[in-house]
Amino acid sequence: MNRRDVWVLFIIFILIFAGYIYPLIYDLQDQETVTIFVIDTFDEGMLSHGDIVSSIIEQEVPQFNIKRLNVKKGDSFGVENYYQALTKIYNYKRQNSNEKVIVNISLGFYEAEGYHEILINQLSNIEVGIIAAAGNDDSPISFYPAAFEEEVIAVASIKGNSKTDYSNYGEYIDICADGSFFTAISLPRFMSYRASGTSFAAPRVSSFIAKIMAAEDINFEKALTRLKGLSVPLDDELYEKGLLGEGKISNWKYLVEYNRTKLIFNYLLPILIFLLLFYLLVKKMGLIAVPYLFLISVVLGPFFMILRDHFLSSLSSEIFTIYNLKLFIIFIVSYFITKLITGFEKYFLLKLYIIINLIITSSLHYQGILNLKVFSYFNILLIIVLYGYEFSIYRKKKNSDKVNDLNSNSLKVINKVKANIAKRDQFDEMTLYKLLKLYKKTNNKDVQKAILDLLFNYTKKVPLSFLVGNSKSYIVHQYIFKKIDDYKNKISVKDLFIIIKFHREYLEELFSNFTFSEISNQLRREFEKKEVPVNRLLKIINYYSDDSIIGFLLTIYNNYSQCWNRYLIARTVLQLSNENDREYLIEKFKNDKCGIVQEEAEHFLKRRQNQ
């Protein structure tokens, strides 16, 4: 990894760190600017309906004052307890008239009692905002308190851009929000919990309105006037008929309107990190990096909100969870254990682990038996299977000296077979042919490096141009260049010039391993053949400071009739010349038949005089 890549990784780390720390700091800046009451059913020792509703609000607005009012009675809720909760909120507001108060009600009735309407009216009259769920019977029948149109914001549930199959609808609906919920909980053991309903859409709207009230320091009524501009249309016939209110709430619009700083951290910063990761992976792995990059974006989940909100839509509640993060941790730990105890090439092992885990995880999820315990047992079994698989291959090939047996994804096998081939008494032409054939055929960098070791160690001449031309790996190319300096006697200088005809970027790595005297004869022939451009050949000369270079250039100078080539050679000669030779050389070039050579000599003389 070069210095630039290290800096890119460092920048990514800083951006990720800032992206996670900033929201925590931001959310703690304004404490308790809004009080949110949650009227619901709560149970101790388990995840109740009210716990889910409260957790959604706490996740969105942890800085606000959230108060729970338990109305549980038996297996459901009691009407009297519900009315008492409304009365408590009324008394609280009267005692704290300066506070902004919101009530989230994720329960209701299909009958509108007079006393119920009176209590709701009383709360509305003292500027208490009420948000209520619309019900889950896929019905247009009014559901109260959501259907108290003037006083209550009624919330329906959507998935993506259309109504869910269970959500109620009607003219009394004001707004929609995502109604899905998924999390991992810890009781005696870890397990996942999935739920959906308008009950879980309402707290998202409650949080949304609370943020608007805090951002502008306005009351509930004024916040409602802002709500329409912060919603987006739905792709649903019921919406077109006016039965799903103003559409769905848009966090993107809220951030654009009220908090562009957080917008940068929630959207633009993830995009920047995404692009930097894309640059690193594509540079190292090519197009195969695209699926890996998608996997990384899913793993980082909440941080890559641009993917979550705009590409995966409501799937986000199923993908970006603590439960899935725990699955990923198990995956990573098992992968590194396997990497530690086996010799599989790392990219092969990573591909193998990703494919197998995706297939098994999808299968277990489809059958409804996926949990952390099953996933852990499966990965333990996978570790054992892969270790046994490699051991069986190694045992089978440990005495082999066949070239084709080098073609393995196990470094242990490759190194053992390579050692066996090296023990041969003769390294015949057939063995060389097989090695070169395998080198050209395989894309495994470790196999290519093993073949390079054998060729550099046990052949009289190394076919350098073939080796460079038949490998696309930067790592393999660098490995070749390191070998050149130790085995210069096995390199044909002619191969160096063949390589730079097609791979100009390797010019420095190749010629920095040789002295000028070692390449001068071949360099002369290349100048005379005129197959390689003069400017490229002169770049080679710039790597050397040998005194004989000027004489060498002057001998081949007259071979070129084209003025531009004569100019390039003359300019190089003047730059390399010392004080004793410059006067003679300037005069020589001032009398040249080419005008641009004459001008270069005069300009060089003037520059020298000015210095």
C-alpha positions in Angstrom: 0.0 0.0 0.0 1.5 3.3 -1.1 1.5 6.6 0.9 -1.5 8.0 -0.9 -3.6 5.0 0.0 -2.6 5.3 3.6 -3.7 8.9 3.6 -7.0 8.0 2.0 -7.6 5.4 4.7 -6.7 7.9 7.4 -9.1 10.5 6.0 -11.9 7.8 5.9 -11.2 7.0 9.5 -11.4 10.7 10.5 -14.6 11.2 8.5 -16.3 8.1 10.0 -15.2 9.2 13.5 -16.6 12.7 13.0 -19.8 11.3 11.4 -20.5 9.2 14.5 -19.5 11.7 17.1 -21.1 14.8 15.7 -24.8 13.5 15.9 -24.2 12.6 19.6 -22.9 16.1 20.3 -25.6 17.8 18.3 -28.4 15.8 19.9 -27.2 16.9 23.4 -27.0 20.7 22.6 -30.6 21.6 23.3 -32.0 19.6 26.2 -35.7 19.2 26.9 -36.9 21.9 24.5 -40.0 19.8 23.9 -41.9 17.5 26.2 -43.4 14.4 24.5 -45.9 12.3 26.4 -46.4 8.7 25.3 -49.8 7.2 26.2 -49.5 3.5 25.8 -49.3 0.1 27.4 -46.0 -0.8 29.2 -44.9 -4.1 30.8 -41.9 -4.6 33.0 -39.3 -7.2 32.0 -40.3 -7.4 28.3 -40.6 -5.4 25.1 -44.1 -4.0 25.2 -46.1 -2.0 22.7 -45.3 1.2 24.6 -41.6 0.3 24.8 -41.4 0.1 21.0 -43.3 3.4 20.5 -41.1 5.2 23.1 -37.9 3.7 21.6 -38.7 5.1 18.2 -39.1 8.6 19.6 -36.0 8.3 21.8 -34.0 7.3 18.7 -35.1 10.3 16.7 -35.1 13.0 19.5 -33.0 11.7 22.5 -32.5 15.3 23.6 -36.2 16.0 24.4 -38.1 15.2 27.6 -40.0 12.0 27.0 -42.6 10.9 29.6 -44.4 7.6 29.6 -48.0 7.2 30.8 -49.0 3.5 31.2 -52.7 2.8 30.5 -52.4 -1.0 30.6 -55.3 -2.9 32.1 -55.4 -6.7 31.7 -54.1 -7.7 28.3 -55.0 -4.4 26.6 -55.6 -0.9 27.9 -58.3 0.6 30.2 -60.6 3.4 29.0 -60.5 5.0 32.5 -56.7 4.8 32.6 -56.6 6.4 29.2 -58.8 9.3 30.3 -56.8 9.8 33.4 -53.6 10.0 31.3 -55.2 12.8 29.2 -56.2 14.6 32.4 -52.6 14.3 33.7 -51.3 15.9 30.6 -53.8 18.7 30.8 -52.8 19.5 34.4 -49.1 19.3 33.5 -49.5 21.8 30.7 -51.5 24.2 32.9 -48.7 24.1 35.5 -46.0 24.5 32.8 -47.6 26.8 30.3 -44.3 27.8 28.7 -43.4 24.3 27.7 -44.0 22.9 24.2 -46.0 19.7 24.8 -46.8 16.9 22.3 -48.8 13.7 23.0 -48.3 10.5 21.0 -51.3 8.2 21.1 -50.8 4.8 19.4 -54.1 3.3 20.4 -57.8 4.2 19.9 -61.5 3.3 19.5 -64.0 3.0 16.7 -66.5 4.9 18.8 -66.3 8.6 19.7 -67.6 9.2 23.3 -68.5 12.7 24.2 -66.2 12.8 27.2 -63.3 11.6 25.1 -63.9 14.5 22.6 -64.1 17.0 25.5 -60.7 15.9 26.9 -59.1 16.2 23.4 -60.6 19.6 22.9 -59.3 20.8 26.3 -55.8 19.7 25.4 -56.0 21.4 22.0 -57.2 24.6 23.5 -54.1 25.0 25.7 -51.8 24.3 22.7 -51.0 20.6 23.4 -50.2 18.9 20.1 -51.8 15.5 19.6 -50.6 12.8 17.2 -52.5 9.6 16.9 -52.4 6.3 14.9 -55.1 5.8 12.3 -55.7 2.0 13.0 -54.7 -1.2 11.3 -57.9 -2.6 9.7 -57.4 -1.4 6.1 -60.6 0.5 6.6 -62.0 4.0 5.9 -64.1 3.9 9.1 -63.1 6.7 11.6 -60.7 5.6 14.3 -60.6 7.9 17.4 -58.8 10.0 18.7 -57.2 10.2 15.2 -60.5 11.0 13.6 -61.0 14.2 15.7 -60.0 16.2 12.7 -59.5 19.7 14.0 -57.6 18.8 17.1 -55.5 15.7 16.2 -52.9 14.8 13.6 -54.0 11.4 12.2 -51.1 9.2 10.9 -51.4 6.3 8.4 -48.7 3.8 7.7 -46.8 3.5 4.4 -44.1 1.2 2.9 -42.0 2.9 0.3 -44.4 5.2 -1.6 -47.7 3.5 -1.0 -50.0 2.6 1.8 -49.4 -0.7 3.7 -52.1 -3.4 3.3 -53.2 -3.0 6.9 -53.3 0.8 7.5 -56.6 2.6 7.8 -57.3 5.5 5.4 -59.8 8.3 4.9 -60.3 12.0 4.6 -59.3 12.5 8.2 -55.8 11.3 7.6 -53.2 14.1 7.8 -49.8 12.5 7.1 -48.1 9.2 6.6 -44.9 7.6 7.9 -43.1 4.3 7.8 -44.8 1.8 10.2 -42.3 -1.0 10.3 -40.1 -1.9 13.3 -37.3 -4.4 13.7 -34.7 -4.8 16.5 -32.7 -7.3 18.5 -33.6 -7.7 22.1 -32.0 -9.5 25.0 -34.2 -11.6 27.3 -32.7 -14.8 28.7 -31.1 -15.0 25.2 -30.7 -12.8 22.1 -33.6 -12.8 19.7 -35.0 -10.6 17.0 -38.4 -8.7 17.2 -40.3 -7.5 14.2 -43.5 -5.5 14.2 -45.5 -3.1 12.0 -48.5 -0.9 12.3 -49.7 2.7 12.4 -48.8 2.6 16.0 -45.1 2.8 14.9 -45.8 5.4 12.2 -47.3 7.9 14.7 -44.1 8.3 16.9 -42.1 9.1 13.8 -44.4 11.9 13.0 -44.4 13.0 16.7 -40.6 13.2 16.6 -40.7 15.0 13.3 -43.1 17.7 14.5 -41.1 18.1 17.8 -38.0 18.8 15.8 -39.7 21.5 13.7 -41.0 23.1 16.9 -37.6 23.1 18.5 -35.8 24.3 15.3 -38.0 27.4 14.9 -39.0 27.8 18.5 -42.7 27.8 17.4 -45.9 26.2 18.8 -47.7 23.1 17.6 -50.1 25.0 15.3 -47.4 26.8 13.4 -45.4 23.6 13.1 -48.4 22.0 11.3 -48.3 24.8 8.7 -44.6 23.8 8.0 -45.5 20.1 7.8 -47.1 20.3 4.4 -43.9 21.7 2.9 -41.8 19.0 4.5 -43.8 16.1 3.0 -43.5 14.3 -0.3 -46.3 12.8 -2.5 -47.1 9.1 -2.6 -47.5 6.8 -5.5 -50.9 5.5 -4.4 -54.5 5.9 -5.8 -55.8 6.6 -2.3 -53.4 9.5 -2.0 -54.7 10.9 -5.4 -58.2 10.7 -3.9 -57.2 12.7 -0.9 -57.4 9.8 1.6 -53.8 9.7 2.7 -53.3 13.3 3.7 -50.3 15.3 2.6 -48.1 12.2 1.7 -45.2 11.1 3.8 -42.8 13.0 6.0 -39.3 13.8 4.5 -36.3 13.8 6.7 -34.3 15.1 3.7 -36.5 18.2 3.4 -36.3 18.8 7.1 -32.5 18.8 7.1 -32.4 21.1 4.0 -34.8 23.5 5.7 -33.5 23.5 9.3 -30.1 21.9 9.7 -27.8 21.9 6.7 -24.8 21.2 9.0 -26.4 17.9 10.0 -27.4 17.4 6.3 -23.7 17.3 5.5 -22.9 14.7 8.1 -26.0 12.6 7.3 -25.8 12.7 3.5 -22.8 14.4 1.9 -20.2 13.0 4.3 -21.3 9.4 3.7 -21.2 10.0 -0.1 -17.6 11.2 0.3 -16.6 8.2 2.3 -18.4 5.9 -0.2 -16.4 7.5 -3.1 -13.1 7.1 -1.2 -13.8 3.5 -0.5 -14.8 3.0 -4.1 -11.5 4.5 -5.2 -9.4 2.2 -2.9 -11.3 -1.0 -3.7 -11.5 -0.5 -7.5 -7.8 0.4 -7.5 -6.9 -2.8 -5.7 -9.5 -5.2 -7.0 -11.0 -3.8 -10.2 -14.8 -4.2 -11.0 -15.1 -7.0 -8.4 -14.9 -4.2 -5.8 -18.5 -3.1 -6.6 -20.3 -6.0 -4.7 -17.8 -5.7 -1.9 -18.5 -2.0 -1.6 -22.2 -2.6 -1.5 -21.6 -5.1 1.4 -19.5 -2.5 3.3 -22.3 0.1 2.8 -24.8 -2.3 4.3 -22.6 -3.2 7.2 -22.0 0.4 8.1 -25.7 0.8 7.8 -27.0 3.8 9.7 -24.0 5.9 8.6 -24.7 5.5 4.9 -28.0 7.2 5.1 -28.0 8.2 1.5 -28.3 4.5 0.6 -30.7 3.7 3.3 -33.2 6.5 2.7 -33.1 6.9 -1.1 -32.2 3.4 -2.5 -33.4 0.9 0.1 -36.5 2.8 1.3 -38.5 0.9 3.8 -36.1 -2.1 3.6 -33.8 0.0 5.9 -35.7 -1.2 9.0 -34.8 -4.8 8.1 -31.2 -4.3 7.1 -29.7 -1.6 9.4 -30.2 -3.2 12.8 -28.1 -4.0 15.8 -29.1 -7.6 15.3 -27.6 -7.7 11.8 -24.5 -5.9 13.1 -24.0 -8.8 15.6 -24.4 -11.3 12.7 -21.7 -9.4 10.9 -19.4 -9.4 13.9 -19.8 -13.2 14.1 -19.0 -13.4 10.4 -15.8 -11.3 10.8 -14.5 -13.2 13.8 -15.1 -16.6 12.1 -13.4 -15.3 8.9 -10.3 -14.1 10.7 -10.1 -17.4 12.7 -10.2 -19.3 9.4 -7.6 -17.0 7.9 -5.4 -17.6 10.9 -5.5 -21.4 10.9 -5.5 -21.9 7.1 -3.3 -20.7 4.3 -6.1 -19.7 1.8 -5.4 -16.7 -0.3 -7.2 -13.8 1.4 -9.5 -12.7 -1.5 -10.5 -16.2 -2.3 -11.3 -16.8 1.4 -13.3 -13.6 1.6 -15.3 -14.4 -1.5 -15.9 -17.9 -0.2 -17.1 -16.7 3.2 -19.4 -14.0 1.7 -21.0 -16.3 -0.8 -21.6 -19.2 1.6 -22.8 -17.0 4.4 -25.2 -15.1 2.1 -26.7 -18.4 0.8 -27.0 -20.0 4.3 -28.3 -16.8 6.0 -30.9 -16.3 3.3 -32.0 -19.9 3.6 -32.2 -19.8 7.4 -34.1 -16.5 7.3 -36.6 -17.9 4.8 -37.2 -20.9 7.1 -37.6 -18.6 10.1 -34.8 -20.2 12.1 -32.1 -17.6 11.8 -30.8 -16.3 15.1 -27.4 -15.6 16.6 -26.9 -19.0 18.1 -27.7 -20.9 14.9 -25.5 -18.5 12.9 -22.6 -19.0 15.3 -22.9 -22.8 15.1 -22.9 -22.6 11.3 -19.8 -20.5 11.2 -18.0 -22.8 13.6 -18.9 -25.7 11.4 -17.6 -23.7 8.4 -14.3 -23.1 10.1 -13.9 -26.8 10.7 -14.9 -27.8 7.1 -12.5 -25.3 5.5 -9.6 -26.4 7.7 -10.3 -30.0 6.9 -10.6 -29.2 3.2 -7.3 -27.5 3.1 -5.6 -30.2 5.1 -6.9 -32.9 2.8 -5.5 -31.0 -0.3 -2.2 -30.5 1.4 -1.9 -34.1 2.4 -2.7 -35.2 -1.2 -0.2 -32.8 -2.8 2.6 -32.5 -0.2 4.8 -34.9 -2.3 3.8 -33.5 -5.7 6.3 -31.8 -8.1 3.7 -31.3 -10.9 3.5 -27.8 -12.2 -0.3 -27.8 -12.5 -0.5 -28.6 -8.7 0.8 -25.1 -8.1 -2.6 -23.8 -9.2 -4.2 -23.8 -5.7 -5.9 -21.2 -3.5 -3.9 -22.5 -0.5 -0.5 -20.8 0.2 0.6 -23.9 2.1 0.0 -26.1 -0.9 1.7 -23.6 -3.3 4.8 -23.3 -1.2 5.1 -27.1 -0.7 4.7 -27.9 -4.4 7.1 -25.1 -5.3 9.7 -26.5 -3.0 9.2 -30.0 -4.6 9.7 -28.6 -8.1 12.8 -26.8 -7.0 14.4 -30.1 -5.9 14.4 -31.5 -9.4 17.8 -32.3 -10.9 16.9 -30.7 -14.2 14.8 -27.7 -15.1 14.0 -28.8 -18.7 12.2 -26.9 -21.4 8.9 -28.8 -20.8 8.9 -27.6 -17.2 9.6 -24.0 -18.4 6.8 -24.3 -20.9 4.3 -25.5 -18.3 5.3 -22.8 -15.8 4.8 -20.1 -18.4 1.5 -21.6 -19.6 0.2 -21.7 -16.0 1.5 -18.1 -15.3 -0.5 -16.8 -18.3 -3.6 -18.8 -17.4 -4.0 -18.1 -13.7 -5.2 -14.8 -12.1 -4.0 -16.0 -8.6 -1.2 -13.5 -7.6 0.4 -16.1 -5.2 0.6 -18.7 -7.9 2.3 -16.1 -10.2 4.7 -15.1 -7.5 5.7 -18.8 -6.9 6.3 -19.2 -10.6 8.5 -16.0 -10.6 10.6 -17.5 -7.8 11.2 -20.6 -9.8 12.0 -18.8 -13.0 14.4 -16.3 -11.4 16.1 -19.0 -9.3 16.4 -21.9 -11.8 16.5 -20.6 -15.3 19.4 -19.1 -17.2 17.4 -16.3 -18.9 14.1 -14.9 -17.6 11.5 -14.0 -20.2 10.8 -10.6 -18.6 8.6 -9.1 -21.3 6.4 -12.2 -21.2 6.1 -12.0 -17.4 5.2 -8.3 -17.3 2.8 -8.6 -20.3 0.8 -11.5 -18.9 0.1 -10.1 -15.5 -2.3 -7.3 -14.7 -1.6 -7.2 -11.0 0.3 -4.3 -9.6 1.5 -6.5 -6.8 3.0 -9.0 -9.2 4.7 -6.3 -11.2 6.3 -4.8 -8.1 7.5 -8.3 -7.2 9.1 -8.6 -10.6 10.9 -5.3 -10.3 12.3 -6.3 -6.9 13.7 -9.5 -8.5 15.4 -7.7 -11.3 18.1 -6.1 -9.2 19.1 -9.4 -7.7 19.1 -11.3 -11.1 20.3 -8.7 -13.6 22.5 -11.4 -15.3 19.3 -13.3 -16.2 17.6 -10.3 -17.8 17.8 -9.5 -21.5 18.2 -5.7 -21.8 16.2 -6.0 -25.0 13.2 -7.1 -22.9 13.3 -3.7 -21.1 12.7 -1.8 -24.3 10.0 -4.2 -25.4 8.2 -3.6 -22.1 8.3 0.2 -22.3 6.8 0.2 -25.8 3.6 -1.0 -24.2 3.9 -0.1 -20.5 5.4 3.4 -20.2 4.5 3.6 -16.5 7.2 0.9 -15.7 10.1 2.9 -17.2 11.5 4.1 -13.9 11.1 0.8 -12.1 12.8 -1.1 -14.9 15.8 1.1 -15.7 16.6 2.2 -12.1 18.0 -1.3 -11.6 20.7 -0.9 -14.3 23.8 1.2 -14.9 24.2 3.1 -18.1 27.1 0.9 -19.2 24.8 -2.2 -18.9 22.2 -0.8 -21.3 24.2 1.5 -23.6 24.7 -1.1 -26.4 21.0 -1.9 -26.5 20.1 1.7 -26.2 22.2 2.6 -29.2 20.4 -0.1 -31.2 17.0 1.3 -30.2 18.0 4.8 -31.2 19.2 3.4 -34.6 16.0 1.3 -35.2 13.9 4.3 -34.4 11.0 2.2 -33.1 10.8 3.7 -29.7 10.1 7.5 -29.6 13.2 9.6 -28.9 11.6 11.4 -26.0 11.0 8.1 -24.2 14.6 6.9 -24.8 15.9 10.3 -23.5 13.8 9.8 -20.3 15.8 6.6 -19.7 19.1 8.6 -20.1 17.8 11.0 -17.5 18.1 8.3 -14.8 21.9 8.2 -15.2 24.8 10.6 -14.7 27.5 8.7 -16.6 30.2 10.9 -18.2 30.0 8.9 -21.5 26.3 9.8 -22.0 27.1 13.0 -23.9 29.5 11.2 -26.3 26.9 8.5 -26.8 24.2 11.0 -27.7 26.5 12.9 -30.1 27.3 9.7 -32.0 23.7 9.0 -32.7 22.7 12.7 -33.2 23.4 12.7 -37.0 21.3 9.6 -37.5 18.2 11.7 -37.1 17.1 14.1 -39.9 13.8 15.2 -38.3 14.4 18.6 -36.7 12.2 17.8 -33.6 14.3 14.7 -32.7 17.5 16.6 -33.2 16.2 19.4 -31.0 15.3 16.9 -28.2 18.8 15.3 -28.3 20.5 18.7 -28.5 18.6 20.0 -25.5 19.5 16.9 -23.4 23.2 17.2 -24.4 23.3 20.9 -23.3 21.6 20.1 -20.0 24.0 17.3 -19.2 27.2 19.1 -20.4 29.8 20.5 -18.0 31.6 23.9 -18.2 34.5 22.7 -20.3 32.3 21.3 -23.1 29.4 23.8 -23.2 31.1 26.5 -25.4 32.0 23.9 -28.1 28.5 22.3 -27.9 26.8 25.7 -28.2 28.7 26.6 -31.2 28.1 23.2 -32.8 24.3 23.5 -32.3 24.2 27.2 -33.4 25.5 26.0 -36.8 23.0 23.2 -37.1 20.8 22.9 -40.2 17.6 22.9 -38.0 16.3 26.3 -36.9 14.8 25.1 -33.6 18.2 23.6 -32.6 19.9 26.9 -33.4 17.3 28.7 -31.2 17.7 26.3 -28.4 21.5 26.9 -28.4 21.1 30.7 -28.3 18.4 30.5 -25.6 20.7 28.2 -23.5 23.6 30.6 -23.9 21.4 33.6 -22.7 20.1 31.7 -19.7 23.6 30.7 -18.8 24.8 34.4 -19.0 21.8 35.6 -16.9 22.7 33.1 -14.2 
